Amino acid sequence: MHLEPRPPDAPDLALLLDLALKELIDRYPDSPSTHYLDPATEFLSAVDTADAAPDLIGCIGLMPVVDGVGEIKRMFVRAEHRGRGIARLLVPALESLAGGRGATSLRLATGRRQPEAVALYESLGYRRTPAYGKYVHDPLALCYAKLLR
């Protein structure tokens, strides 16, 4: 497996983002969130190179950095590949990318119905913060931030 950048309009990334969105809708059918994704979001992909035809098995997005703050979007690993540490590789790689884009901190929103995501982010040093932006009035949203070195 290796990590590589992927343009947001790549067909295999679009398929993975559709799976991520489907999972969000399944977990949060009652959520007021719009699931909007800035088209300028940059993506890193986890590619499984074990087979002859490499498969995209995970992704993580970085929304454009504004005033030193980047935002993580659509961190997702295919269900059949979870538990292998892929997310633990994607997050630090995105932190490095964000730092290279001028970010001094990263923020993200996840949800109360994603305990595995909450545990991951907390274990990687992300701390709960007050809700921001569209998440302020979403009772299911949990917001996190981390200062980058």
VENLIN-V751355 format. One record per backbone hydrogen bond with DSSP energy under -0.5 kcal/mol. NH is the residue of the N-H (numbers start at 1). CO is the residue of the C=O. E is the energy in kcal/mol with one decimal. If there is no record, write none. Layout:
nh={NH,NH}
co={CO,CO}
e={E,E}
This chain:
nh={2,4,6,10,14,15,16,17,18,19,20,21,22,23,24,25,26,27,28,31,41,42,43,44,45,46,47,47,48,48,49,54,55,57,57,58,59,60,61,62,63,63,66,69,70,70,71,72,73,76,76,78,81,82,84,89,89,90,91,93,94,95,96,97,98,99,100,101,101,102,103,104,105,106,107,108,110,112,114,117,118,119,120,121,122,123,124,125,126,127,129,135,136,138,139,141,142,143,144,145,146,148}
co={47,45,43,7,10,11,12,13,14,15,16,17,18,19,20,21,22,23,24,28,38,62,6,60,4,58,2,45,46,55,47,52,48,46,55,46,76,44,73,42,61,71,69,66,68,105,63,107,61,59,74,57,78,79,81,85,86,86,87,89,90,91,92,93,94,95,96,97,98,99,98,68,68,146,70,144,142,140,111,114,114,115,116,117,118,119,120,122,121,145,143,132,133,135,137,138,110,129,108,127,106,104}
e={-2.0,-2.0,-2.1,-2.2,-2.7,-2.0,-1.8,-3.0,-2.0,-1.9,-2.3,-2.5,-2.4,-2.2,-2.2,-2.6,-2.5,-2.4,-2.4,-1.6,-2.1,-2.6,-0.7,-2.4,-3.3,-2.6,-3.1,-0.6,-0.5,-3.3,-0.7,-0.7,-1.8,-2.9,-0.6,-1.2,-2.6,-1.8,-3.0,-2.9,-0.5,-2.8,-2.3,-2.0,-0.5,-2.5,-0.6,-2.6,-2.2,-2.7,-0.6,-2.8,-2.2,-1.2,-0.8,-0.6,-1.1,-2.3,-2.4,-1.5,-2.2,-2.4,-2.1,-2.1,-3.1,-2.3,-2.0,-0.9,-0.8,-1.4,-2.6,-3.5,-1.8,-2.5,-2.0,-2.1,-2.9,-2.5,-1.8,-0.6,-2.2,-2.5,-2.0,-2.7,-2.5,-2.2,-1.2,-1.5,-2.5,-2.7,-2.3,-2.3,-1.7,-1.6,-0.8,-1.4,-2.5,-0.5,-2.5,-1.9,-2.4,-3.0}
